[in-house]
Amino acid sequence: MGTSNFNNDNARKIYSITTEDEFIWQDTRDNIASELEAIFGDNWYQSDTITIEELRSYPATSIGAIEQYVTIGNHTFTIEIISKIVSGYYEGFSLDYDIKISSDFCSYTTNETVEEAINDFIYELEIEGEVDEAKKRWTHQLNLELEDIIEKVEKVYQDNSDPLVAVATFSNGETIYQKAE
């Protein structure tokens, strides 16, 4: 039984680094942190207490997090992108991120879409009346903010890795990759 070398939760490509040199791992981690801090300034932070999503076969380490506040109407939402390094199954590692959106009344993580999170937010607030209009407005604005952050993060990842895409995955889990364009 085989398996793919890289686990990819949210990144649009597999931002891979194939090496056995532990100094490359630390250099990549430091470079990513430095570049994201330069882009996001006070919205970037590093902490030993950042919780990340990981699988047992693909251990992950947090690089840091971006925290962006978005006010829509009377509500403030927090978008948090947690940058992480994920070990490859066989060799190397890849760059990925977790997404968390929260407010003072509800939160969601990467297993939901923004629209599902908005439905949860509206349900928690028990909004009546203009629910559809609120959903559209909140979803649109949060998606715009989220997309802007993700584009910046993935540009940094692109510049510091060898981006791949999975072109075939077999029934036993083995995967064929090719360079991403």
HELIX and SHEET records of a PDB file:
HELIX    1   1 GLU A   22  PHE A   40  1                                  19    
HELIX    2   2 GLY A   41  ASN A   43  5                                   3    
HELIX    3   3 VAL A  114  LEU A  125  1                                  12    
HELIX    4   4 VAL A  131  ASP A  159  1                                  29    
SHEET    1   A 7 TRP A  44  TYR A  45  0                                        
SHEET    2   A 7 ALA A  60  ILE A  72 -1                                        
SHEET    3   A 7 HIS A  75  SER A  87 -1                                        
SHEET    4   A 7 PHE A  93  SER A 103 -1                                        
SHEET    5   A 7 ILE A  14  ILE A  17 -1                                        
SHEET    6   A 7 ASP A 162  THR A 169 -1                                        
SHEET    7   A 7 THR A 175  LYS A 179 -1                                        
SHEET    1   B 5 TRP A  44  TYR A  45  0                                        
SHEET    2   B 5 ALA A  60  ILE A  72 -1                                        
SHEET    3   B 5 HIS A  75  SER A  87 -1                                        
SHEET    4   B 5 PHE A  93  SER A 103 -1                                        
SHEET    5   B 5 SER A 107  TYR A 108 -1                                        
END                                                                             
